[in-house]
Amino acid sequence: MQHILVTGASRGLGLAIVQHLLAQGHLVIGCARSASDVSHPHYHHFEADVAIEEQVQALFIKIRKAFKYIDVLINNAGVARMNAFALTPFKNMRETMDVNYAGTFMCSQKAISLLRKSANPRIINMSTVAVPMNLQGEAAYAASKSAVESLTRVIAKELSTFNITCNAIGPSPIATDLISGVSEEKISRLVEQQSIQKMAKPEDVLNLVDFFMKPQSNMITGQIIYLGGIS
């Protein structure tokens, strides 16, 4: 049984990750800005906004006291603001950067001391195919995830001394709340740019989570794997 922290755990892809890990017998710690409906003896939920430093600090104090260590941190919490660059309000850009990049930065930093107590410590971040595709209408979102990718590569080097690996997953479109406001036409155009021209499923991401978590993956770090292929 591993101790695994999942941010953005109350719905969408985060919820799918939580349920998948619980089914494997792990102890899962979830956090989100809202409560969780998950009821399981091995699930523990905390309400926290990863964009607010004080709340992240309090979250990790609670985790340290209750669980002593974690084996895996999955930085899944994220927001998307899909507007044309000229029409994107500054406050939306700021929120996107604060949650997607700053949240990943802070949680990864606070997790170091807890991960160092693990035999196979892992950090898994979430990026997006919007980065390599340079998708129109996603300037703020793609920029925030590009920052996550750079962070992934840098801390993969810096934390290698502690045997902590850090990798990222770049999902193609998945039918979750994150893209619920995006038109079907836009999603179709995006999918047509992929080598595998279909929507991804949560199971596709879960497969990569399992891969990065495996003890045999201890030589894999600083990598970003995109779903669907880029054509």
CORQUI-V53321 format. One record per pair of residues at least 4 apart in sequence whose C-alpha atoms are under 8 Angstrom apart, sorted by the first residue. I is the first residue (numbers start at 0). J is the second residue. Records with the same first field share a line. If there is no record, write none. Layout:
I->J, J
This chain:
0->24, 25, 26
1->25, 26, 69, 70, 71
2->25, 26, 27, 28, 66, 68, 69, 70, 71
3->25, 26, 27, 28, 69, 70, 71, 72, 73
4->27, 28, 29, 30, 69, 71, 72, 73
5->13, 16, 17, 27, 28, 29, 30, 72, 73, 74, 75
6->13, 29, 30, 31, 49, 73, 74, 75, 76
7->13, 14, 29, 30, 31, 32, 74, 75, 76, 77
8->12, 13, 14, 16, 17, 29, 30, 31, 35, 75, 76
9->13, 14, 29, 30, 31, 33, 34, 35, 36
10->14, 15, 35
11->15, 175, 176, 177
12->16, 75, 175, 201
13->17, 75, 76
14->18
15->19, 201
16->20, 205
17->21, 27, 29
18->22
19->23, 205
20->24, 25, 26, 27
21->25, 26, 27, 41, 42
24->41
25->41
26->41, 42
27->41, 42, 43
28->42, 43, 44, 45
29->42, 43, 44, 45
30->44, 45, 46, 47
31->45, 46, 47, 48, 49, 76
32->46, 47, 48
33->46, 47
34->44, 45, 46
35->44
37->42
38->42
45->58
47->54, 55, 58
48->54, 55
49->54, 55, 76, 98, 101, 102, 103, 105, 106
50->55, 97, 98, 101, 102
51->55, 102
52->56, 105
53->57
54->58
55->59, 105, 106
56->60, 109
57->61
58->62
59->63, 109, 110
60->64
61->65
62->66, 67, 68
63->67, 68, 113
67->113
68->113, 114, 116, 117
69->110, 113, 114, 116, 117, 120
70->113, 114, 116, 117, 118, 119, 120, 121
71->114, 120, 121, 122, 123, 212
72->107, 110, 121, 122, 123
73->122, 123, 124
74->103, 106, 107, 122, 123, 124, 125
75->124, 125
76->98, 99, 102
77->95, 98, 99
78->95, 98, 99, 140, 177
79->95, 140, 177, 178
80->87, 91, 92, 95, 137, 139, 140
81->136, 137, 138, 139, 140, 181
82->86, 87, 136, 137, 138
83->87, 135, 136, 137, 138
84->136, 137, 138, 139
87->91, 92
88->92
89->93
90->94
91->95
92->96, 139, 140
93->97
94->98
95->99, 100, 139, 140, 143
96->100, 101, 139, 140, 142, 143
97->101, 102
98->102, 103
99->103, 143, 144, 147
100->104, 143, 144, 146, 147
101->105
102->106
103->107, 124, 147
104->108, 147, 150
105->109
106->110
107->111, 122
110->114
111->115
112->116
113->117
114->120, 121, 163
115->120, 161, 162, 163
119->162, 163, 212, 214, 217
120->162, 163, 164
121->163, 164, 165, 211, 212
122->163, 164, 165, 166
123->165, 166, 167, 168, 208, 211
124->147, 151, 165, 166, 167, 168
125->144, 147, 167, 168, 169, 170
126->130, 144, 145, 147, 148, 167, 168, 169, 170, 223
127->141, 144, 168, 169, 170, 171, 225
128->132, 169, 170, 171, 225, 226, 229
129->133, 134, 137, 140, 141
130->134, 141, 142, 144, 145
131->229
132->229
133->137, 141
134->138, 141
137->141
138->142
139->143
140->144
141->145
142->146
143->147
144->148
145->149
146->150
147->151
148->152, 167, 223
149->153
150->154
151->155, 165, 166, 167, 221, 222
152->156, 165, 166, 220, 221, 222
153->157, 221
154->158, 159, 165, 221
155->159, 163, 164, 165, 166, 220, 221
156->221
158->162, 163, 164
159->163, 164
162->217
164->217, 218, 219, 220, 221
165->220, 221, 222
166->211, 219, 220, 221, 222, 223
167->221, 222, 223, 224
168->204, 207, 223, 224, 225, 226
169->223, 224, 225, 226
170->199, 204, 225, 226, 227
171->190, 198, 199, 225, 226, 227
172->178, 186, 190, 198, 199
173->178, 198, 199, 200, 201
174->178, 179, 198, 200
175->179
176->180
181->185, 186
182->186
183->187
184->188
185->189
186->190
187->191
188->192
189->193
190->195, 196, 197, 198
191->196, 197
192->196, 229, 230
193->227, 228, 229, 230
194->227, 228, 229, 230
195->227, 228
196->227
197->227
199->203, 226, 227
200->204
201->205
202->206
203->207, 226
204->208
205->209
206->210
207->211
208->212
209->213
210->216
211->216, 219
212->216
213->217
